Amino acid sequence: MKAFVVERYGDDGLRAAEVPEPTVGRGDVLVRVSAVSINPLDKMTRNGEFRRLIKRKPPFVLGHDMAGIITEVGADVRDFQVGDEVYARPRDLRIGTFAELIAIDQDDVAPKPNSLTVEEAAAVPLVALAARQILVDRARLQPGQKVLVHAGAGGLGSTVIQLAKHLGAVVATTTATATSDLVRSLGADVVVDYTKQDFSEVLSGYDLVIDSLGGQNLEASLTVLKPHGLAIGVAGPPDAGFARQLGAPAILGVVMTLLSRKVRRQANALGVRYEFFFMQASGSQLRELGALYDAGVLRPVIDRTFPFEQTAEAMAYVEQGRTKAGKVVVTMQSAPDAGSSGD
């Protein structure tokens, strides 16, 4: 089958290839991929940023999000059947959605929301799971609490805004002038145009900050938190909790602790907390989230679509910062550019 594989770690490590079709385990479903989406995690994985924690030996198929149709089910699968439309973010050691077929553990799969096209469904698993796990599982967000999410027009940010509003939070976000109206339409109560204002000078007293930019932006985010508030970083630096989540050796936990030492010290000095976040696959949570999409509580934002043969170009488009809003989707059909729903 056709696939895009990481032949070697690095910027130029992705290539198109013919690879064997997946083996279907007893608890797996085999899915013919209809569409996938591009995530920052794809770049990080291609470049080998987590290779000491998540053991993958090149060549391997890249890709973390998908929507498609089940073509085969394993002997122990009971909740799915051939012909079902599904969407998923496969677990870390079984990624590989940039391919015509993928075998996925049944526990990572959920029925595709009826209201979404396959392109829309492919755009949401990773960011929807991340938003839910950050807001509900990690931060235990309560109605009335104040949340700042950076890059509100992005795939994660646009999802966090909507889910946080659904949970009753007061939501602030940073974005550019061109996407200010978009983030307001998604539910943002406070919009800081980063081209005109410094968010750290105009915001204060926040319970939670979700940062996808890292570096100085993360450090400044600590200053807008109320005492005991929480900053969650999805771009790093990783901490010991990340190593424990992956079941890594204790020595790597020590390394992660050292990598995050600077920002944790800054947080401690301000009386706030910092934690790194790395989402986990969950079909059951995708079922819950699917109901929210079908109810109109959540909606995807898609910037542009590419045909499958241009998967490498789609990744470059994202890496070059050309995305205006939302997600970039790759469709298995050689369709013309679908345009942008976020312009």
C-alpha positions in Angstrom: 0.0 0.0 0.0 1.0 3.6 -0.4 2.2 5.5 2.7 4.4 8.3 3.9 7.2 7.0 6.1 9.9 8.4 8.3 13.0 6.9 6.7 15.3 8.7 9.1 14.9 11.3 11.8 15.3 14.9 10.6 13.7 17.6 8.5 14.2 15.7 5.3 13.3 12.3 6.7 9.7 11.8 5.3 9.2 10.1 2.0 6.5 8.4 0.0 6.9 4.6 -0.1 5.2 1.3 -0.8 4.8 -0.7 2.5 3.1 -4.0 3.4 -0.5 -3.8 4.5 -0.9 -3.9 8.3 -1.4 -7.1 10.3 -4.8 -7.2 12.1 -4.6 -8.4 15.7 -7.5 -10.0 17.6 -8.5 -6.7 19.2 -7.8 -4.5 16.1 -9.9 -3.0 13.4 -8.5 -2.4 9.9 -9.4 1.0 8.5 -9.2 2.2 5.0 -8.2 5.8 5.5 -10.4 8.5 4.0 -8.6 11.6 5.4 -5.9 12.6 7.9 -4.8 15.8 9.4 -1.4 17.4 10.1 -0.4 18.1 13.7 2.8 19.7 15.2 3.3 16.3 16.8 4.0 14.9 13.3 7.0 17.2 12.9 8.2 16.4 16.4 7.9 12.7 15.7 9.6 13.0 12.3 12.5 14.9 13.9 12.9 12.3 16.7 12.2 14.6 19.6 10.7 11.8 21.7 12.7 8.9 20.4 14.3 8.2 23.8 10.8 7.9 25.3 8.8 6.4 22.5 10.8 3.7 20.9 10.2 3.7 17.1 12.8 2.4 14.6 12.7 4.0 11.2 11.3 3.4 8.7 7.8 3.8 10.2 4.6 5.3 8.9 3.9 8.8 10.2 0.5 10.3 11.1 -1.6 10.7 14.3 -5.2 11.6 13.2 -7.6 9.9 10.8 -11.1 9.1 9.6 -12.1 6.2 7.5 -14.1 3.0 7.0 -13.5 -0.3 8.7 -12.7 -3.1 6.2 -11.8 -5.9 8.7 -12.3 -6.6 12.4 -10.2 -8.9 14.7 -11.6 -12.0 16.3 -12.2 -10.2 19.7 -13.8 -7.1 18.3 -17.5 -6.8 19.2 -18.5 -3.1 19.0 -17.5 -2.5 15.4 -18.2 -4.1 12.1 -17.1 -3.9 8.5 -18.4 -0.8 6.9 -18.5 1.4 10.0 -17.3 5.0 9.6 -14.8 5.8 12.4 -12.3 8.3 13.5 -9.3 7.9 15.8 -6.0 9.1 17.2 -4.1 5.8 17.4 -1.9 5.2 20.5 1.7 6.3 20.4 3.4 3.1 19.5 0.8 2.4 16.8 0.6 5.6 14.8 0.7 5.5 11.1 -2.3 7.3 9.6 -0.5 8.6 6.6 -1.3 5.4 4.7 -4.1 3.8 2.7 -4.8 1.3 5.6 -4.1 1.2 9.3 -4.8 -1.4 12.0 -5.9 0.3 15.2 -6.7 -1.1 18.6 -10.5 -1.1 19.0 -10.2 0.9 22.3 -8.7 3.9 20.3 -11.6 4.0 17.8 -15.0 5.7 17.9 -17.8 6.1 15.4 -17.4 9.2 13.2 -19.7 12.0 14.3 -22.7 11.9 11.9 -22.6 15.7 11.4 -19.0 15.8 10.2 -17.6 15.1 6.8 -14.6 12.7 6.8 -12.3 15.7 6.3 -13.8 17.4 9.3 -13.7 14.2 11.4 -10.0 13.7 10.5 -9.2 17.2 11.8 -10.4 16.7 15.3 -9.3 13.5 17.3 -5.9 14.7 18.6 -6.9 18.3 19.4 -10.3 17.3 20.8 -8.8 14.6 23.1 -6.1 17.1 24.2 -8.6 19.8 25.0 -10.8 17.4 27.0 -7.9 15.8 28.9 -6.4 19.2 29.7 -9.6 20.9 30.8 -11.5 18.0 32.4 -8.9 15.4 33.5 -5.9 17.5 34.3 -7.2 21.0 35.3 -10.7 19.8 36.6 -12.1 23.1 35.2 -15.0 24.5 37.1 -17.7 26.9 35.9 -16.7 30.6 36.3 -12.9 29.9 36.3 -10.8 31.9 33.9 -8.8 30.2 31.1 -6.2 31.7 28.8 -5.4 29.6 25.7 -2.7 30.9 23.4 -3.0 30.7 19.6 -6.8 30.5 19.7 -7.2 30.2 16.0 -5.1 27.1 15.8 -6.3 23.5 15.8 -5.9 23.1 19.6 -6.7 26.6 20.6 -10.0 26.8 18.6 -11.1 23.5 20.2 -10.1 24.6 23.8 -12.1 27.8 23.4 -15.3 26.0 22.5 -15.0 23.2 25.1 -14.0 25.6 27.9 -17.0 27.8 27.1 -19.2 24.7 27.2 -17.8 23.9 30.6 -18.7 27.4 31.9 -15.3 29.1 31.9 -14.4 32.6 31.1 -12.1 32.3 28.1 -9.3 34.6 26.9 -7.1 33.9 23.9 -4.3 35.4 21.9 -4.5 35.7 18.1 -3.7 37.9 15.2 -5.9 40.7 13.8 -7.1 38.6 10.9 -8.5 35.8 13.1 -10.0 37.9 15.9 -13.5 37.6 14.6 -13.1 33.8 14.3 -12.1 33.3 17.9 -14.9 35.5 19.1 -17.3 33.4 17.1 -16.0 30.3 18.8 -16.8 31.8 22.2 -13.7 33.7 23.4 -14.7 36.4 25.9 -11.4 38.3 25.8 -9.3 38.5 22.7 -5.8 39.9 22.8 -4.3 40.8 19.4 -0.7 39.8 19.9 0.4 42.1 17.1 -0.9 45.1 19.1 -0.8 44.1 22.8 1.3 42.1 25.3 -1.1 39.7 26.9 1.0 39.7 30.1 0.3 43.4 30.6 -3.5 43.2 30.1 -4.5 39.9 31.7 -4.3 38.8 35.3 -6.0 36.4 37.8 -6.3 33.4 35.5 -6.8 29.9 36.9 -5.4 28.1 33.9 -3.1 28.9 31.0 -2.7 26.5 28.1 0.5 27.3 26.1 1.4 25.8 22.8 4.3 28.1 22.0 6.8 27.6 24.8 9.9 29.6 25.6 9.3 33.3 26.6 5.6 33.0 25.9 5.3 30.2 28.5 7.4 32.2 31.0 5.2 35.3 30.5 2.1 33.1 30.9 3.1 32.3 34.5 2.7 35.9 35.4 -1.0 36.1 34.5 -2.0 33.2 36.8 -3.6 33.7 40.2 -1.9 32.1 43.2 -1.8 28.3 42.8 -2.9 28.7 39.2 -1.8 26.1 36.6 0.2 26.6 33.4 0.1 23.6 31.1 2.6 23.4 28.3 2.0 21.3 25.2 5.2 22.4 23.4 7.5 21.7 26.4 9.6 21.6 28.3 8.7 18.0 29.4 8.7 17.1 33.0 9.0 14.0 35.2 5.2 13.4 34.9 5.6 12.9 31.2 8.2 10.2 31.7 6.0 8.4 34.2 3.0 8.6 31.8 5.1 6.8 29.2 6.5 4.3 31.7 10.0 5.4 30.9 13.0 4.4 33.0 13.6 6.4 36.1 16.8 8.0 34.7 14.7 9.6 31.9 12.4 11.0 34.6 15.5 12.7 36.1 16.4 14.1 32.6 12.8 15.5 32.2 13.0 17.1 35.6 16.2 18.9 34.6 14.8 20.0 31.3 11.8 21.7 33.0 13.8 23.0 36.0 14.0 26.6 34.9 10.2 27.1 34.2 9.3 25.2 37.4 11.5 27.4 39.4 9.9 30.5 37.9 6.5 29.1 38.6 7.4 28.3 42.3 8.7 31.8 42.7 5.3 33.2 41.6 3.3 30.7 43.7 1.9 28.9 40.6 2.4 25.6 39.0 3.7 24.2 35.6 3.0 20.9 34.1 3.8 19.4 30.7 0.9 17.7 28.8 1.0 14.8 26.3 -2.4 13.5 25.3 -3.4 9.8 25.3 -5.6 7.8 22.9 -9.1 7.1 24.0 -12.0 5.8 21.9 -14.4 6.2 24.8 -13.6 9.9 25.1 -13.9 10.3 21.3 -17.4 9.0 21.6 -18.2 11.7 24.2 -16.6 14.3 22.1 -18.4 13.1 19.0 -21.7 13.7 20.7 -20.6 17.3 21.3 -19.8 17.8 17.6 -23.2 16.3 16.6 -24.9 18.6 19.1 -23.2 21.7 17.7 -21.3 22.4 20.8 -18.0 21.9 19.0 -17.2 22.6 15.4 -14.0 21.9 13.4 -12.0 24.7 11.8 -10.2 23.7 8.6 -7.7 25.9 6.9 -7.0 23.9 3.7 -7.0 20.4 2.2 -4.3 18.6 0.2 -4.5 15.4 -1.8 -2.7 12.4 -0.3 0.2 12.5 -2.8 1.0 16.0 -1.4 1.3 14.9 2.2 4.9 16.2 2.4 3.8 19.5 1.0 1.0 19.7 3.5 3.5 19.2 6.3 5.7 21.9 4.9 2.7 24.3 4.6 2.1 23.8 8.4 5.8 24.0 9.4 6.2 27.3 7.4 3.5 28.9 9.4 1.2 29.4 6.4 -1.9 28.1 8.2 -4.3 30.9 8.8 -6.7 29.1 11.2 -7.5 25.6 12.3 -6.2 22.3 10.8 -4.7 21.2 7.5 -6.3 18.1 6.2 -5.1 15.5 3.7 -7.7 13.6 1.7 -7.2 10.3 0.1 -9.1 11.5 -2.9 -7.2 13.8 -5.3 -9.6 16.7 -4.8 -9.0 20.4 -5.6 -8.2 22.7 -2.7 -11.2 23.0 -0.5 -10.2 26.5 0.6 -10.3 27.9 4.1 -13.2 28.0 6.6 -11.1 30.2 8.9 -10.2 33.1 6.6 
